[in-house]
Every structure is written in C-alpha cells, then in structure tokens.
C-alpha cells in the first residue's frame, strides 16, 4: 500500500473558473481594490447602501457577492 501525500498549497492550475448565474451583474474591481459599496439598482428597486470586502485568493483574484442583489464584484488574476 502506498502513501499519498498532499500539499499544503492548493492546486490552482486545475481549479475551474468560478461559475456565475446566467445574467448576473458582474462589476470589475480595479487593481488592488478590495472594498466596494453596493446599493442595488437606482430607484425603488435598490437596497440599503452596504460595504463589502472582496477576499483575495492565492492566485491574486478576488471576488465578493452582494447579499441583497447578487451583484458580483471581482478582480481578475493579478499579473
């Protein structure tokens, strides 16, 4: 019986791209940006202004989804 070893580092080369719901509103963040505000759509369909923090992944990408309107804020892989 052979032992399998696992690395402490995740294998990001084979990680699939994040799947977003069809028609999702995706907003691109600027380089280095992690904080973003969201108030939904203008007018009666909006929601209270909230501040979100995108979590940076080991590959340099970052994303956060608004819990009210499901708008996705993301920063592509740095490099």
N, C-alpha and C positions, 0 to 999 in steps of 0.2 A: 504494500500500500504506500503510495507516495503522498508527501505533504504538499498542500497547495499554500503558497504564500500570497499575501495580499499587501498591496502598497497603501501607505497612509495617504498618498496623493490620489485624488480621483482621476480617472481616465477621461479627460475632457475631449480627446481627439475623436472618440467614438460616441460622444453624447449627442442625441438628436436635437435638432433645433427646437426651441420652445413652440408649442402649438397654441395659437390664439384662436378664439372663437371667430367664426365667419362674420365679417362685417365689424369686427372690433375696431374701436377708435384707438389708433396707436400714435403716440406722440414721442418723437425722438428727443432725448436729452443731449445737451452739449457735453463735450469732453470734460471730465472731472465733476460734472454736476450730479449730485445725489439727492438734493432736496427739491421738491416741486409742490406747488399748490394746485388744487383742483376745486372747481365749483360747479362742475357739470356743464350743461348747456346753458346759454343765456336765457333769461326769461323765467317763466313759471316752471319749466322742466328742469331747472338747476337744482342744486343741493347746497347745504352749508359749505362755506369755504373750509377746506381742511388742508393740512400739510402732510406730505408723505415723504418717506426716505427710501430711496432705491438701494437694495442690498447689492454690493459688489461681489461678483463671483470670482473664483480663482483665475478664470480666463480674461478678466478685466471688464466683462459685460456687466450690466446692472439693469434691474427692472423692478417695477412696483405697479400694482393694480389698484385703482381706486375702489374702495369697498361699496361706494354708493352707485357709481355709474359704470363701473367695469372698464373705464378708460385705462389703457396700458401705457405707462411711461417707461421707455427703455433706452439704454445706451449700448451701442454695438461693442464688439470686442475691440479693445484698445490695440493699436498697432498700426 
